[in-house]
């Protein structure tokens, strides 16, 4: 008699290299071992397994360690440092919907068994025998709690035996409600959410006590497989799982079918409250490192410290959004890299049907993945988070390729493409969603904002996405500042006796035995040029000659006094920004121009207290006069002109008294803008970690300045009436705009200049004036074709 072959569906479950007999033997051994524990037939095995298990006596009166809480200056929670990853909520404050849903779907006999559900075990064994494998089925809530608290996630017989023994011990010590309370506060729900409170905040932007029945069912359904059932990943699968949970509740007679149907018919609105709590992850990590080093892990994670920071929550949120939008805009200019993934026909089939209870609201600006369903010339129909919407051609044209080669939506996107989409608008009546095509940027950036009079850091963004790159670019990215360094050359010159009206010839010149001939970007020369005009238009030749006249060492000494340690190029390339500086250092140095010449030390922690409220430490304002108030005002006056009519004029539309300077390094590797009002100084840097080019034309005015203006427009960093104060010892004198001398008989234009009292020119402009120079319209890389050797940049 010939042996019959197994069906193909079963043959896949029986690999040829492992015999069916051996697998069945493993299953039987598992069953016998578990039964042996419960009957006492194998006391030796029980003792052996128990010997290395942790003690659980502390669970009876369990109280989660307090950890450390980190607040903004305006009392918003911006970070937690805890051993326990969740937010503990007493069982009495957890709604019945969650409790009944979890019990129904995870362990229906929870209140009947003593930690091990023998009926469940037998059902699981039968399933395992069919699949000839050791699956996870059959675990009770108590067993799952034992695994979460004490065991590794590996799946083997030893771990299952330990889990069973621990479950019995837990049941001996705790009541059922105490077990359920611990379980609901410890279990993982996906997307970094541990416990039901974090799950409620992560998925619905509310506290667990405010969840609806349908939301409770969806949260309960996540436990089995958070990745598969997350509504952020697939609303269709999430709602299907929600229906399963509600069905189980009906089966267990804790709900009627009518109640379940009503709950399932309710639309779900996803909103992440936790996103607003995590607005400063790089800063929180910076504080964690500091606290652990100074106080030790036990004090940080167990003793309830409270940290008050200098961060302004509104300004921090504005900084985060401004940098993200700026980096996304830059990335779009560099071209479309294609879809994140592509779904085949089978995966697309489920997306074509309308899911039950589409999300009732979308928040403008939200970004998530979407799947393209169909396309035509003018639009793409997409499915995103359980709803359908459209991406119009105009909202994806940035992906049309070089010179707009792709003319239609069907040229750009294709059915099955998985892409990033941003909610552009949402009609609450028709439920129509308009999306725009997005792409996660590859470039990095940083934004720092400081109160120049106190040194308090009001906003600090260390990069695009902390989850993918924890490196704090604001503190540690040591990059070349390009022309953003030039104001310090001019400040040193003012301290040495130059004035904004002093002139230097912008003409051909060479240094280092004729080996280096600096040039302006456009390779034009403009003749005798006032220092004000040279800095406003970011002229290279004048800056290098000015540095040559005052000496490199004088500028290095000034930079060091202002908190920039270098490294510095000890040659004339320093004038074009060939040094290393972090965004925090450069922004803090600019504070001296805003606060009349004081170096101010930036700090982020204003107060640390223990659990009893006792003061431990706190930052204070540290200021030291480094440059004269007159010099500080003169540089500010020039940089105000840079905003009004120079390389930084993109900042002028704010309508505020603003001073600032762009910076761009060789080959567009770094883009900078540092600008300030009298009450707030902010610096922006954009670049790649591997120092590759940002792309032709991506100068500071294009890549960094828009980030600054968006931030400052939202941050409220000043008012139209809040102009920079004029210090004592300044006098304003009319001068010839071409020569910087007193107006003469043939002066064509008179401008008002600011001088230190007694330093204004006494000579009148000569009879013949030169032709007015054509002003450079946009800053170009300050070192491009002008610097012979720049040091390698390093972070």
Beta strands, then each sheet from edge to edge (+ up, - down):
strand 1: 68-71
strand 2: 77-81
strand 3: 306-309
strand 4: 341-342
strand 5: 367-375
strand 6: 379-384
strand 7: 387-392
strand 8: 417-426
strand 9: 433-438
strand 10: 444-450
strand 11: 457-461
strand 12: 503-506
strand 13: 527-530
strand 14: 598-600
strand 15: 605-609
strand 16: 615-617
strand 17: 623-625
strand 18: 659-664
strand 19: 670-676
strand 20: 681-687
strand 21: 730-736
strand 22: 750-756
sheet 1: 2+ 1- 3- 15+ 16-
sheet 2: 4+ 8- 5+ 6- 7+ 9+
sheet 3: 11+ 10- 20+ 19- 18+
sheet 4: 12+ 13-
sheet 5: 14+ 17-
sheet 6: 21+ 22-
end
